[in-house]
C-alpha cells in the first residue's frame, strides 16, 4: 500500500508541499517530435491557453471500444513548476505551506463561551430533534451574527420580514432554514416556499432540508411537546419537503407538502394556483434566495411579481413572512423598504481569505479590490521611474514543457498541483467547456499518484465505475483525470455525471475541480484555493457579481483554516479585470419597466387569477411593487394604462360588467395557467389553433414540434447538413407536419449549399428562425422518445450530452404547460395526445415500454434491452435474480469497454448494486399494482 500523505510528511520532517515536490524525481516527457492530429477549427481561447495538441478533443465514435484500466500508481507525464518565495536580495526563501493558517486569525466563540450560540437555547424555540439533525449535519454552533439576526424583534414569531446579506460561505442559508422550519413546525396547517434560481441548487437544498426534518414532527393540538404521534396513527404530522422544478418527475401536488423547494418559475406558478383556489392564506413564509436576481429581466423579475402579489393580499389576519437573502446585494435598504422588512448586513467570514494576483509567473498579494487595482495599474504603467513596479511575494518558475510555455497555463497548473499535493481542494474556473476539459487534463498530467493512499485510489475506482455505468454515456477524459484526483464540471456533462464528480470532490476523493465560470452561481463547491484561469466567460469579461461569486468559494468551514484566491490574468486583460474588480455592483431595480415588459405579465397574472378585477385593485397591486418605490408615480400609472390596453388588444383580458372592471378571457386564463408570458402565450395560442385545424395524427413530428419551447435562446445551433438529412428521412406524415409549421426544404438546401446562417433582423426573420430551431429540437425529441440513447443523439446532432438532457427536461416542463393550456381552453382531444406523448418523453421509450419505465434506472435503451432479453414486465423484473441482470445491463452501456483487473471488478459491482435497486423498485411497484387491483375488486 502506498504511503499516506501524513506518513510522507513524517518521514520528510516539517516541510512544505513545495519542498516535498522538489525532492521527488518524476519521469517526464514532452510533445516535441510527436506527430498528432488536430481539428481544423479551434477556438482562440485554446490557443491562448497554450494547450497541447494531443489534448484537443476530436469526435469519437460511439461504437469504438475503449480500453480502460486504472493504474494505481504512476509518475506524472508533466512536472508542475515550483512556487518559490521572492525576497529583496534576489535569493529564494521557503514557501509557507498552504496548510498553515494565517497569523493572527482568531477562532469563532462557541456555545461554551456564549450559550446563545447554541440552537438548543430556549430563545430559538426549536424542537430537540431538529437541533440534533443540525448537529448531525455539522452545525453544532451558530455564528454571533446569525444569532443577532435571528433574535431580531418579530423574526422568530413570523411577525417581521427580513432582508439580509452575508458573504458567500458566511452561513446565510442557516438563518432562512431556521425561520422557515420554525414557522412550518409551529403552524401545522401552513406551508412554506423556498425559491432558488437553478435546478441544481433546488436539488441540493432538497436533500439538505429532507435530512434536517427527518424525524421532526409538527406541533399539533394532540402533541404540544413535539413528540411523535402514536404508532397506530398515520404520521401526517411529519414535515414533508418536495421539489418543484422543470423536468421534475415527481407527482407531488402543492397540497401534499409542507415545504416547497422551487425554481423561480415553479414558485410563481404555485402562488398563482394558491391565489386562484383561494388558498393563499395557507402560505406562512416565502424565502427568496439570491434576491439580487430580481435585476434579471429574463427570469428574476418573476420574484418581484410573486412577492408583490403576496404583499398586496396581506391582511392583519393573514401574514406571509418574506425572507430575502443574497451575497451580492448592493442596496438592501431599498429592498427592505419594499418588503416592509428589517435589513441586516453581515460582513463576517468564518474562514479568512488571502487574495492574490498572478501575472507573468509572479504572485502579488492583494488584500482587497482597491489594492488589486493599484497593483494592476503599477504593473501596466509605462512610466517606471514615477511608478515603481510592485515586488511579487512569490514566483512560479518557468516550465521546460512545451505544454506549459504559456505563463497563464503554467501558473494555473502549478497552483492547482501544489494544493492537491498538500492534501487540499482546489477549484479552477475557466472561460469555456473545452478550456475546462483541457485544463483538467493538464493538471492531471502533472499530478503523481505515488503519494495517494490506497483507500483514496479505491474510491476513485468506485467513482469511475459509477461514471461508466451511467446510461447517458461516459466522458472518456474522466478515465485519465479521475485516477489523478481531477475532474471537470460544466453544462455539457449529464446531470448524473455532474452530481457524481461534485460529491466526490466534496468528500475529498477528488482534489481538483475545473468548472466553467457560468456555473459559479449554480454549484456549491467551496475550496481551500480558488484559481481563476482568466476572468472571462466565453469571449467577454465576467461581471462584478460573477467575479465575486467565484472568489467567494474560497475557504471551507470545518475543513480549512484559511482560503486563498488567485486571479491569473493575461497582460491584455489586466487593466480590464482590475476595473471589474473595483467596480461597484449595479443596484437592484425593478424589471417591470416598459423596456423590460414585466408589467404586462404582472397585470395579466393578477387579473387572470381574479386577484384584481377593477382599476382600483390593480392600482393597489402596483403600489405594493418595487417599481412603485423606484419610479415616478404618475409615470407608473401611465405604464399601467398602456399595459391594460396592450392586454385588451391581445384579447387576453376584456371589460367586465362595469367600465373600470376587467376579467380574463379564456385565452388569458390559459396563458396564466401554463406559466407563459403574454407574448409567448399569444404565439402558442395561434400555433395550437392552427394544429387543431389540421393536426397530423398519423405521425409523431407535429406533436414533438409543439413540445419544443418557444424561447429558443438555449437551444442548440443548427447543423444544416444534419437538418437536411433528417428532413429527407421523414415519411409523408412527417413532411406534411413540417410544411404546416412552415419548414421549406428548398430554404434548407440553400443554407446547406451556401453555408449561410439564419438572419434575425426583422420580426418575420425572427419568427422564421424560431420555426427552424424548434424543428431541429423536435428531431432530437423524436429520437429520444424512440429509445435512442442520449450519447447517440449527442453525436448525431453535434450537441453536448448535457445539452440534450437539458432539452429533454425543458421540453418536459414546457409540455406540461401546454397540457394545462389545452385543459383551460377545453381542447380535450389535443390534451389527451399531449399527455400520452409526455409519458413517452418522460420514459424516453415507445408505448410498449411505458409500464417498465416506471422502475428505477429502467429508461430508454435499458428498458428495451430488458424487454429483448425476456424481462417484459414489472413482475418479471421483480422476480429476477439481480446477478442475472448484470450481463443484460452491460449491453446498454454507451460504448463497448474492455476493462481489466480492479476496474472490471468495480464496474461489475456497480452494475450489481443498480440491479438490486431495480429488483427492489420493481417489487414495490408490483405490490402497489396488486393492492390497487384488490381495492377495485
Residue pairs with C-beta under 8 A, 6 or more apart in sequence:
1 453
1 454
2 72
2 73
2 449
2 450
2 451
2 452
2 453
2 454
2 457
3 11
3 451
3 453
4 453
5 423
5 451
5 453
8 20
8 451
9 15
9 20
12 19
12 20
12 23
16 94
16 95
16 96
16 97
16 98
16 422
17 97
17 98
17 99
17 418
17 421
17 422
18 82
18 83
18 84
18 94
18 95
18 97
18 418
19 94
19 95
20 421
21 80
21 82
21 417
21 418
21 421
22 82
24 448
24 450
26 75
26 76
26 79
26 448
27 75
28 75
28 76
28 77
28 78
28 79
28 401
29 77
30 400
30 401
30 402
30 403
31 52
31 53
31 54
31 402
31 403
32 402
34 54
36 53
36 54
37 58
38 53
38 56
38 58
39 56
39 57
39 58
42 56
43 432
43 434
44 539
45 431
45 432
45 434
45 435
45 536
45 539
46 56
46 434
46 435
46 438
48 406
48 408
48 534
48 570
49 406
49 408
49 409
49 435
49 438
49 439
49 533
50 403
50 404
50 405
50 406
50 408
50 409
51 403
51 409
51 435
51 438
51 442
52 402
52 403
52 442
55 403
55 438
55 441
55 442
56 438
57 434
57 437
57 477
59 795
60 476
62 473
62 791
62 792
62 795
62 894
62 895
63 895
63 896
64 895
64 896
65 895
65 896
65 897
65 898
66 474
66 476
66 479
66 895
66 896
66 897
66 898
67 897
67 898
68 464
68 468
68 479
68 897
68 898
68 899
68 900
68 903
69 899
69 900
69 901
69 903
70 457
70 460
70 461
70 464
70 479
70 483
70 901
70 902
70 903
71 449
71 483
72 449
72 454
72 457
72 902
73 449
73 450
73 452
73 457
74 448
74 449
74 450
75 448
75 450
76 445
76 446
76 447
76 448
77 445
77 446
78 399
78 401
78 403
78 404
78 413
78 442
78 445
78 446
79 399
79 401
79 446
80 413
80 414
80 417
80 418
80 446
80 447
81 361
81 396
81 397
81 398
81 399
81 404
81 410
81 413
81 414
82 396
82 397
82 414
83 95
83 363
83 394
83 395
83 396
83 397
83 414
83 415
83 418
84 92
84 93
84 95
84 394
84 395
84 397
85 92
85 93
85 94
85 95
85 96
85 393
85 394
86 92
86 93
86 362
86 391
86 392
86 393
86 394
86 395
87 93
88 391
95 394
97 422
98 418
98 419
98 422
98 424
98 528
98 529
98 564
99 422
99 423
99 424
99 561
100 561
100 562
101 561
101 562
102 352
102 354
102 561
102 562
105 352
105 561
105 562
108 141
108 143
108 144
108 350
109 117
109 144
110 117
110 140
110 141
111 117
111 118
111 120
111 140
111 141
114 144
115 121
116 123
116 147
116 151
117 141
117 142
117 143
117 144
117 147
118 140
118 141
118 142
119 126
119 131
119 134
119 139
119 142
119 178
120 126
120 128
120 131
123 151
123 156
124 150
124 156
124 178
124 182
125 156
125 182
125 186
126 178
126 181
126 182
127 185
127 216
127 217
127 226
128 226
129 215
129 216
129 217
129 226
130 181
130 185
130 212
130 213
130 216
133 211
133 212
133 213
133 214
133 215
133 216
134 140
134 212
136 211
137 208
137 211
137 212
138 558
139 174
142 150
142 171
142 174
143 170
143 171
143 348
143 350
144 348
145 166
145 170
145 171
145 344
145 346
145 348
146 171
146 174
146 175
148 344
149 155
149 162
149 164
149 175
149 344
149 346
150 156
150 175
150 178
150 179
152 160
152 162
152 342
152 344
153 160
153 342
154 160
154 342
155 162
155 179
155 342
156 179
156 182
158 179
158 183
158 284
158 285
158 319
158 321
159 319
159 321
160 321
160 341
160 342
161 321
161 322
161 323
161 336
161 339
161 340
161 341
161 342
162 175
162 179
162 321
162 322
162 323
162 324
162 341
162 342
162 343
162 344
163 291
163 323
163 324
163 325
163 329
163 332
163 335
163 336
163 339
163 341
163 342
163 343
163 344
164 172
164 175
164 324
164 325
164 332
164 343
164 344
164 345
164 346
165 172
165 325
165 326
165 327
165 328
165 329
165 332
165 344
165 345
165 346
166 172
166 325
166 327
166 346
166 347
166 348
167 327
167 346
167 347
167 348
167 349
167 552
168 327
168 548
168 549
168 552
168 553
169 349
169 350
169 351
169 526
169 552
169 553
169 554
169 555
169 556
169 557
169 563
170 327
170 346
170 348
170 349
170 350
171 350
171 557
172 325
172 327
172 346
173 289
173 325
175 323
175 325
176 194
176 287
176 289
176 323
176 325
177 209
177 212
179 285
179 287
179 321
179 323
180 192
180 194
180 259
180 285
180 287
180 323
181 209
181 212
181 213
181 216
181 239
181 259
183 190
183 192
183 284
183 285
183 321
184 190
184 191
184 192
184 218
184 239
184 258
184 259
184 284
184 285
185 216
185 217
185 218
185 219
185 226
185 239
186 218
186 219
187 218
187 284
188 218
188 219
188 220
188 237
189 282
190 258
190 282
190 283
190 284
190 285
191 254
191 257
191 258
191 259
191 260
191 282
191 283
191 284
192 258
192 259
192 260
192 283
192 284
192 285
192 286
192 287
193 259
193 260
193 262
193 267
193 270
193 271
193 283
193 285
193 286
193 287
194 205
194 209
194 259
194 260
194 261
194 262
194 286
194 287
194 289
195 262
195 263
195 264
195 267
195 286
195 287
195 288
195 289
195 303
195 306
196 202
196 205
196 261
196 262
196 263
196 264
196 289
196 290
197 263
197 264
197 289
197 290
197 293
197 299
197 300
197 521
197 522
198 263
198 521
198 522
199 245
199 246
199 247
199 263
199 809
200 495
200 498
200 522
200 523
201 289
201 522
201 524
202 243
202 244
202 245
202 261
202 262
202 263
203 243
203 245
204 524
205 261
206 241
206 242
206 243
206 261
209 241
209 259
209 261
210 241
213 238
213 239
213 241
213 259
215 228
216 226
216 238
216 239
217 223
217 226
217 227
217 228
217 229
217 235
217 237
217 238
217 239
218 237
218 238
218 239
218 258
219 226
220 237
222 229
223 229
223 237
228 235
228 237
229 235
229 237
239 258
239 259
240 256
240 257
240 258
240 259
241 257
241 258
241 259
241 261
242 250
242 252
242 256
242 257
242 259
242 260
242 261
243 250
243 260
243 261
243 262
244 250
244 252
244 260
244 261
244 262
244 263
244 266
244 267
244 270
245 262
245 263
245 266
245 813
246 263
246 265
246 266
246 809
246 810
246 812
246 813
247 808
247 809
247 810
247 812
247 813
248 813
249 842
254 260
254 270
254 273
254 274
260 267
260 270
262 270
264 293
264 299
264 300
264 302
264 303
264 306
265 299
265 302
265 675
267 286
267 302
267 306
268 302
268 305
268 306
268 605
268 675
269 675
271 280
271 283
271 306
271 309
271 310
272 605
272 608
272 609
272 672
272 673
274 280
274 282
274 283
275 309
275 313
275 609
275 610
275 611
276 609
276 610
280 310
280 313
280 318
281 318
283 310
283 320
284 319
284 320
284 321
285 320
285 321
285 322
285 323
286 306
286 307
286 310
286 320
286 321
286 322
286 323
287 323
287 324
287 325
288 303
288 307
288 322
288 323
288 324
288 325
289 325
289 326
290 325
290 326
290 521
291 303
291 324
291 325
291 326
291 329
291 335
291 588
292 326
292 328
292 329
292 330
292 545
292 585
292 588
293 299
293 300
293 303
294 300
294 301
294 303
294 304
294 335
294 588
294 590
294 591
294 626
295 586
295 588
295 589
295 591
296 591
297 591
297 596
297 597
297 598
300 591
301 590
301 591
301 592
301 596
301 598
304 590
304 591
304 592
304 598
304 602
304 625
304 626
304 627
305 592
305 598
305 601
305 602
305 605
307 322
307 339
308 602
308 621
308 624
308 625
308 626
309 605
309 606
309 611
309 621
310 320
310 322
311 320
311 322
311 339
311 340
311 624
312 606
312 611
312 620
312 621
312 624
313 611
314 320
322 339
322 341
324 335
324 339
324 341
327 548
327 549
327 552
328 545
328 548
328 549
328 585
329 335
329 585
329 588
330 584
330 585
330 586
330 587
330 588
331 587
331 588
332 343
332 345
333 343
334 587
334 588
334 626
334 629
334 630
335 341
335 343
335 588
335 626
336 342
336 343
337 629
338 625
338 626
338 629
349 555
350 555
350 557
351 554
351 555
351 556
351 557
351 560
351 561
351 562
351 563
352 555
352 562
352 563
353 551
353 554
353 555
353 562
353 563
353 564
353 565
354 365
354 562
354 563
354 564
354 565
355 365
355 366
355 367
355 368
355 372
355 551
355 565
355 567
356 363
356 364
356 365
356 366
356 393
356 564
356 565
356 566
356 567
357 363
357 364
357 366
357 372
357 375
357 376
357 566
357 567
357 569
358 364
358 396
358 411
358 415
358 566
358 567
358 568
358 569
359 376
359 379
359 568
359 569
359 571
359 574
360 407
360 571
361 395
361 396
361 397
361 398
361 407
361 410
361 411
362 392
362 394
362 395
362 396
363 392
363 393
363 394
363 395
363 396
363 411
363 566
364 375
364 379
364 390
364 392
364 393
365 393
366 372
366 375
369 581
369 582
370 582
372 567
372 578
372 581
372 582
373 578
373 579
373 581
373 582
375 390
375 578
376 569
376 574
376 575
376 577
376 578
377 387
377 575
377 578
378 387
378 388
378 389
378 390
379 389
379 390
379 574
380 571
380 574
380 575
381 387
396 407
396 410
396 411
396 414
396 415
398 407
398 410
399 405
399 410
403 409
403 442
403 445
404 410
404 413
404 442
408 533
408 534
408 568
408 569
408 570
409 439
409 442
411 566
411 568
412 428
412 439
412 443
412 531
412 533
412 568
413 439
413 442
413 443
413 446
415 426
415 529
415 531
415 566
415 568
416 426
416 428
416 443
416 486
416 512
416 529
416 531
417 443
417 446
417 447
419 425
419 426
419 511
419 512
419 528
419 529
420 426
420 443
420 447
420 485
420 486
420 511
420 512
421 447
421 451
423 511
424 511
424 527
424 528
424 529
424 560
425 505
425 508
425 510
425 511
425 512
425 513
425 527
425 528
425 529
425 556
425 559
426 511
426 512
426 513
426 527
426 528
426 529
426 530
426 531
427 512
427 513
427 515
427 525
427 526
427 527
427 529
427 530
427 531
427 553
428 436
428 439
428 440
428 443
428 512
428 513
428 514
428 515
428 530
428 531
428 532
428 533
429 514
429 515
429 516
429 517
429 520
429 530
429 531
429 532
429 533
429 550
430 436
430 439
430 514
430 515
430 516
430 517
430 533
430 534
431 516
431 517
431 533
431 534
431 536
431 537
431 538
432 516
432 538
433 490
433 491
433 492
433 516
433 800
435 516
435 533
436 488
436 489
436 490
436 514
436 515
436 516
437 477
437 488
437 490
437 514
439 488
439 514
439 533
440 477
440 481
440 486
440 487
440 488
440 512
440 514
441 477
441 480
441 481
443 481
443 484
443 486
443 512
443 514
444 480
444 481
444 483
444 484
444 485
444 486
444 512
445 484
447 484
447 485
447 486
447 511
447 512
449 457
449 483
449 484
449 485
452 485
456 485
456 508
456 509
457 483
459 504
459 507
459 509
460 482
460 483
460 485
460 504
460 509
460 510
461 483
461 902
461 903
461 906
462 906
462 910
463 482
463 500
463 501
463 504
463 509
463 510
464 478
464 479
464 482
464 483
464 903
464 906
465 903
465 906
465 907
465 909
465 910
466 500
466 910
467 474
467 475
467 478
467 482
467 497
467 500
467 501
468 474
468 893
468 897
468 899
468 907
468 910
469 889
469 893
469 907
469 910
469 911
469 914
470 494
470 496
470 497
470 500
470 894
471 789
471 790
471 857
471 859
471 860
471 861
471 862
471 892
471 894
472 494
472 496
472 497
472 789
472 790
472 791
472 801
472 805
472 894
473 494
473 789
473 790
473 791
473 794
473 801
473 894
473 895
474 893
474 894
474 895
474 897
475 493
475 497
477 488
478 487
478 497
478 501
481 487
481 488
482 501
482 504
482 510
485 509
485 510
485 511
485 512
486 510
486 511
486 512
486 513
486 514
487 501
487 504
487 505
487 510
487 512
487 513
487 514
488 501
488 513
488 514
488 515
489 498
489 501
489 502
489 513
489 514
489 515
489 516
489 519
489 523
489 525
490 515
490 516
490 519
490 802
491 516
491 518
491 519
491 800
491 802
491 803
491 806
492 800
492 801
492 802
492 803
493 501
493 800
493 801
493 802
494 790
494 801
494 802
494 805
495 802
495 805
497 802
498 802
501 510
501 513
502 513
502 523
502 525
504 510
505 511
505 513
505 525
506 525
513 525
513 527
515 523
515 525
516 537
517 535
517 536
517 537
517 542
517 546
517 550
518 537
520 546
520 549
520 550
520 553
521 546
521 549
525 553
526 553
526 554
526 555
526 556
526 563
527 553
527 554
527 556
527 563
528 554
528 555
528 556
528 559
528 560
528 562
528 563
528 564
529 554
529 563
529 564
529 565
529 566
530 550
530 551
530 553
530 554
530 563
530 564
530 565
530 566
531 565
531 566
531 568
532 547
532 550
532 551
532 565
532 566
532 567
532 568
533 568
534 568
534 569
534 570
534 573
535 541
535 542
535 547
535 567
535 569
535 573
535 577
535 580
536 542
536 573
537 546
541 573
541 576
541 577
541 580
542 550
542 580
543 580
544 580
544 581
544 583
544 584
544 585
544 586
545 585
547 580
547 581
548 585
551 565
551 567
554 563
554 564
554 565
555 562
555 563
556 563
567 577
567 581
569 577
589 626
589 630
590 598
590 625
590 626
590 627
590 629
590 630
590 631
591 598
592 598
592 599
592 602
592 625
592 626
592 627
593 599
593 627
593 631
593 639
594 639
594 642
597 677
597 679
599 627
599 639
599 640
599 643
600 643
600 646
600 647
600 677
600 678
601 677
601 678
602 621
602 625
603 612
603 618
603 621
603 640
603 643
603 644
603 647
604 647
604 652
604 653
604 664
604 668
604 671
604 672
604 678
605 611
605 672
606 612
606 617
606 618
606 621
607 613
607 618
607 647
607 653
607 662
607 663
607 664
607 668
608 652
608 653
608 664
608 668
608 669
608 671
608 672
608 673
609 672
610 664
611 617
611 621
612 618
612 620
612 621
612 662
613 656
613 661
613 662
613 663
614 656
614 658
614 660
614 661
614 662
615 660
615 661
616 660
618 640
618 644
618 662
619 637
619 640
622 628
622 636
622 637
622 640
627 636
628 636
644 653
644 662
646 678
647 653
647 668
647 678
648 654
648 655
650 678
650 682
651 665
651 667
651 668
652 664
652 665
652 667
652 668
652 671
652 678
652 681
652 682
653 662
653 663
653 664
653 665
653 668
654 662
654 663
654 664
654 665
655 661
655 662
655 663
656 662
656 663
664 672
666 824
666 825
666 826
667 681
667 682
667 685
667 825
668 681
669 824
670 681
670 685
670 820
670 821
670 822
670 824
670 825
671 677
671 678
671 681
671 682
671 684
671 685
671 821
673 820
673 821
673 823
673 824
674 681
674 684
674 817
674 818
674 820
674 821
674 824
675 817
675 820
676 684
676 710
676 817
676 821
680 710
680 711
683 710
684 710
684 818
684 821
685 821
687 706
687 741
688 706
688 818
688 821
688 822
688 825
688 827
688 830
690 740
691 702
691 706
691 740
691 830
692 827
692 830
694 740
695 702
695 830
696 702
696 733
696 736
696 737
696 740
697 833
698 733
699 731
699 733
699 734
699 736
699 737
700 734
700 782
700 785
700 837
701 730
701 733
701 734
701 737
701 738
701 778
701 782
702 737
702 740
702 741
703 833
703 834
703 837
704 778
704 781
704 782
704 785
704 837
705 737
705 741
705 774
705 775
705 778
706 818
706 834
707 778
707 781
707 811
707 814
707 815
707 818
707 834
707 837
707 838
707 841
708 715
708 774
708 775
708 777
708 778
708 781
708 811
708 814
709 715
709 774
709 777
709 810
709 811
709 814
710 770
710 774
710 814
712 769
712 770
712 773
712 774
712 777
714 806
714 810
715 773
715 774
715 776
715 777
715 807
716 776
716 777
716 780
716 797
716 798
716 799
716 803
716 807
718 758
718 772
718 773
718 776
719 797
719 798
720 748
720 751
720 752
721 752
722 796
722 797
722 798
723 748
723 752
723 772
723 775
723 776
723 779
724 745
724 748
724 749
724 752
726 779
727 735
727 738
727 743
727 745
727 748
730 738
738 745
738 775
741 771
741 774
741 775
742 768
742 771
743 771
743 772
743 775
748 772
750 756
751 757
751 758
758 765
758 768
758 769
758 772
758 773
759 765
759 769
760 766
760 769
776 797
777 807
777 811
779 797
780 793
780 797
780 799
780 804
780 807
781 807
781 808
781 811
781 841
783 792
783 793
783 796
784 790
784 793
784 804
784 808
784 841
784 844
784 860
785 837
785 840
785 841
785 844
785 845
785 846
786 846
787 844
787 845
787 846
787 849
787 860
787 861
787 863
787 864
788 796
788 860
788 861
789 860
789 861
789 892
789 894
790 801
790 804
790 805
790 808
790 860
791 801
791 894
791 895
793 799
793 804
794 800
794 801
794 803
794 804
797 804
799 807
808 841
808 844
811 841
812 838
812 841
812 842
815 834
815 837
815 838
815 841
816 838
818 834
819 831
819 834
819 835
819 838
822 828
822 830
822 831
822 834
823 831
836 847
839 850
840 846
840 847
840 850
842 853
843 849
843 850
843 853
843 859
843 860
843 863
844 853
844 859
844 860
845 852
845 853
845 859
845 860
845 863
845 864
848 867
849 863
849 864
849 867
851 873
851 874
852 858
852 863
852 866
852 867
852 871
852 872
852 873
852 874
852 877
853 859
853 860
853 863
854 874
854 925
855 874
855 877
855 918
855 921
855 922
855 925
856 917
856 918
856 921
857 914
857 917
857 918
857 921
858 866
858 877
858 918
861 892
862 889
862 892
865 888
865 889
865 891
865 892
866 872
866 877
866 885
866 888
869 888
869 891
870 876
871 877
871 880
871 885
871 888
874 922
874 925
874 926
874 929
875 922
875 926
877 885
877 918
877 919
877 922
878 919
878 922
878 923
878 925
878 926
880 919
880 922
882 912
882 915
882 916
882 918
882 919
883 912
883 915
885 911
885 915
885 918
885 919
886 908
886 911
886 912
886 915
889 911
889 914
889 915
890 911
897 907
899 907
